[in-house]
Amino acid sequence: MPESDRAQAYEDTPLPIGYGQTISDAYIVTVMTAALNLPPHAHVLEVGTGSGYQAAVLSGLAGTVHSIEIVAPLADRAKTLLASLGMTNVTVRAGDGFLGWPEAAPYDGVIVTAGAAEIPPPLIAQLKPGGTLVMPIGPEWPLEQLLVVRKAADGTLDRCSMGPVMFVPLTGRGERVRNPAEPDNRATAACF
Ligand SMILES: C[S@@+](CC[C@H](N)C(=O)[O-])C[C@H]1O[C@@H](n2cnc3c(N)ncnc32)[C@H](O)[C@@H]1O
């Protein structure tokens, strides 16, 4: 976090990290991480590196973490920071996470920390059977649900909602375009 905001680090609110982006509050990072339900030594993809905090949390829980950030200076800053903390199992690159990171796929867990109308199809394709994807999805900002999507061994998807959330939008190719053929996630059953 920027030096000026560090006193607020554990407040229950997103905080600015520059370039019009935010770091999610620590509570939502915890909820999203737990929802991934990672197996030991998991191979994880994060879309939206931002400050690198979520990636740092995943570094301690997963075997390997690949994280993509569309704002190149944020990607550079997080890469330097995570390396300085000795988190050698995290690889960060700048790019549009809509496309995922196919060279390193498939993943046990995919976590997207920006909201969109639909789950980007490449991210579903790059999820292992038995894997879990966590992402804020909604027909329009700020009507988003935190979706947890599990891919069964036969490739079918089972989805539930952890409740309403409000995230910065996914930009790039995943910018909020509503596909009327997709279900309205406000009607998705609760996870618990
Ligand atoms: C809520 S912030 C992320 C917080 C971050 N996980 C952290 O721990 O600080 C969402 C991030 O997603 C990034 N983002 C938005 N659209 C993206 C895309 N298509 N590909 C990759 N990153 C994207 C934004 O630039 C922003 O940094």
The ligand as an SDF file (V2000), in Angstrom:
LIG
                    3D

 27 29  0  0  0  0  0  0  0  0999 V2000
   -9.4730   -4.7860   -7.1060 C   0  0  0  0  0  0  0  0  0  0  0  0
   -7.9880   -4.5620   -8.0360 S   0  0  0  0  0  0  0  0  0  0  0  0
   -7.0170   -5.9180   -7.5720 C   0  0  0  0  0  0  0  0  0  0  0  0
   -6.5090   -6.0850   -6.2490 C   0  0  0  0  0  0  0  0  0  0  0  0
   -5.3610   -7.0500   -6.1910 C   0  0  0  0  0  0  0  0  0  0  0  0
   -5.7590   -8.4260   -6.3390 N   0  0  0  0  0  0  0  0  0  0  0  0
   -4.6000   -6.7880   -4.9210 C   0  0  0  0  0  0  0  0  0  0  0  0
   -4.3830   -7.7220   -4.1400 O   0  0  0  0  0  0  0  0  0  0  0  0
   -4.1660   -5.6550   -4.7440 O   0  0  0  0  0  0  0  0  0  0  0  0
   -8.3650   -5.1950   -9.6750 C   0  0  0  0  0  0  0  0  0  0  0  0
   -7.1870   -5.2070  -10.6080 C   0  0  0  0  0  0  0  0  0  0  0  0
   -7.5730   -5.8490  -11.8190 O   0  0  0  0  0  0  0  0  0  0  0  0
   -6.8760   -5.2290  -12.8660 C   0  0  0  0  0  0  0  0  0  0  0  0
   -7.5360   -5.5830  -14.1290 N   0  0  0  0  0  0  0  0  0  0  0  0
   -8.6880   -5.0820  -14.6350 C   0  0  0  0  0  0  0  0  0  0  0  0
   -8.9560   -5.6760  -15.8210 N   0  0  0  0  0  0  0  0  0  0  0  0
   -7.9560   -6.5690  -16.0550 C   0  0  0  0  0  0  0  0  0  0  0  0
   -7.6800   -7.4770  -17.1040 C   0  0  0  0  0  0  0  0  0  0  0  0
   -8.4730   -7.5750  -18.1940 N   0  0  0  0  0  0  0  0  0  0  0  0
   -6.5660   -8.2440  -17.0110 N   0  0  0  0  0  0  0  0  0  0  0  0
   -5.7410   -8.1430  -15.9280 C   0  0  0  0  0  0  0  0  0  0  0  0
   -5.9480   -7.2850  -14.9220 N   0  0  0  0  0  0  0  0  0  0  0  0
   -7.0490   -6.5170  -14.9740 C   0  0  0  0  0  0  0  0  0  0  0  0
   -6.9430   -3.7670  -12.4910 C   0  0  0  0  0  0  0  0  0  0  0  0
   -5.9960   -3.0020  -13.2020 O   0  0  0  0  0  0  0  0  0  0  0  0
   -6.6920   -3.8280  -10.9880 C   0  0  0  0  0  0  0  0  0  0  0  0
   -5.3420   -3.6850  -10.6710 O   0  0  0  0  0  0  0  0  0  0  0  0
  1  2  1  0
  2  3  1  0
  2 10  1  0
  3  4  1  0
  4  5  1  0
  5  6  1  0
  5  7  1  0
  7  8  2  0
  7  9  1  0
 10 11  1  0
 11 12  1  0
 11 26  1  0
 12 13  1  0
 13 14  1  0
 13 24  1  0
 14 15  1  0
 14 23  1  0
 15 16  2  0
 16 17  1  0
 17 18  1  0
 17 23  2  0
 18 19  1  0
 18 20  2  0
 20 21  1  0
 21 22  2  0
 22 23  1  0
 24 25  1  0
 24 26  1  0
 26 27  1  0
M  CHG  2   2   1   9  -1
M  END
$$$$
